Amino acid sequence: MNKKILTIVIILLMAAIVAAAAVLFLFPYQPDQPPKADDVGSTQQGIQEVANANNQFAFELYSELNKAQEGNLFYSPYSISAALAMTYEGAKGQTADEMKSVFHFPESSTLRPNFAAIYNDINRGNNAYELRTGNALWAQYDYQFLEDYISRVEKYYSGKIANLDFKQETEKSRQTINSFIEEQTNNKIKDLIPAGVLNSMTRLVLTNAIYFKGTWEWEFDKSDTREQDFKITPTNIVKTPMMHMDPDKARFNYAYTENLQILELPYKGDKISMLILLPTKTLDAIEPSLTVEKLSEYKSQMQETKLDSISLPKFEFDTKYFMKDTLSALGMPTAFTFDADFSGMNGIRELFISAVIHQAYVKVDEKGTEAAAATAVIMEQMTAMPRNVFRADHPFIFIIQEKDTGNILFMGKVVDPR
């Protein structure tokens, strides 16, 4: 009896190992162990140029998203830029020009090694906080992509490829990608690609995920958190848990201007921080003029300052954006149409972007911050354009008219032309 039980246990264990191996085989790499990119040729100037491009896009995207909706906003410009940078590597002509303009990408010789350097720096690791990012390509297994494109994306973006079957196993493919993203983001980004977005014409999905968890350099004491007023508008006031700190010895990077207060809250490890821009009146006073240059101006005015008190609400929310209209409005509409040119991916013009999906999560509490985001770019194969064919092979009505006036002279119906 014991032997039978032991045999059953061994069989079940082996089945579990095989199942786990099957999942891992579909993944391009272990989700929490992103591979290194080739940053040979990167320079400090080049890294700053790529970072500036990302920041420029960040503020322009903020403005566009802010037009489209009210309420909370949260997104990762880096994640979106990373996913679209891999896509851009396969773009040509007007499609490439528009993408380059929207994301402010520098020339490829600068973009590639320096994007790789930023990616590697994010993944460098630090005992004081968690920060990682990873890219992946999910390709239709029997569709031919150019080896040059695949190797370039893997080299500079660590976008390793995994083969799926979107034609026959669309739903399974979607679940595989979503499972990978979920593991990359410590279970914070779930169901990135909703049901129905992928179909039998999907040929490539490009994904980026980024995850951060850090503790404040100076934590808030939970016992000081109180339910207090938060003024959504001067007349719309709600109660929310408000964290509070009376800094004793700590000094913070801070500035007070005519329109706002700006405060930097550092995380342990001295590499990551949160900037808070608090308008003196309403957001309307600062949003229209908020640019990369304006932020630099604000930051130049900041000095180490002894603050008497700091109050900050606890918050936790997630967001999801389907970005076709937003990116088109920013200046890259061609990529989403049948006029798109992604021949750099496969050698022919038959792929276009059918969807760009971005999802993000943030939690800020007394201990610190947890944030995650992921982006998916879905590439679809164009269906054959319909030909101009008129075939009267079933009953029809016909009219004989005067062309100039449209005056009907005869009118009839053909049901049986024999």
Buried (B, 14 or more C-beta within 10 A) or exposed (E): EEEEEEEEEEEEEEEEEEEEEEEEEBBBBEBEEBBEBBBEBBEEEBBEBBBBBBBBBBBBBBEBBBEEEEEEBBBBBBBBBBBBBBBBBBBBBBBBBBBBEBBBBBEBEBBBBBBBBBBBEBBEEBEBBBBBBBBBBBBBEEBEBBEEBBEBBBBBBBBBBBBBEBBEEBEEBBBBBBBBBBBBBBEBBBEBBBEEBBEEBBBBBBBBBBBBBBBBBBBBEEEEBEEBEBEEEEEEEEEEBBBBBEBEEEEBBBBBEEBBBBBBBBBBBEBBBBEEBEEEEEEEEBEEEBBBEEBEEBEEEBEEEEBEEBEBEBBEEBBBBEBBEBBBBBBBBBBBEEBBBBBBBBEEBBBBBBBBBBBBBBBBBBBBBBBBBBBBBBBBBBEEEEEEEEEEEEEEEEEEEEEEEEEEEEEEEEEEEE
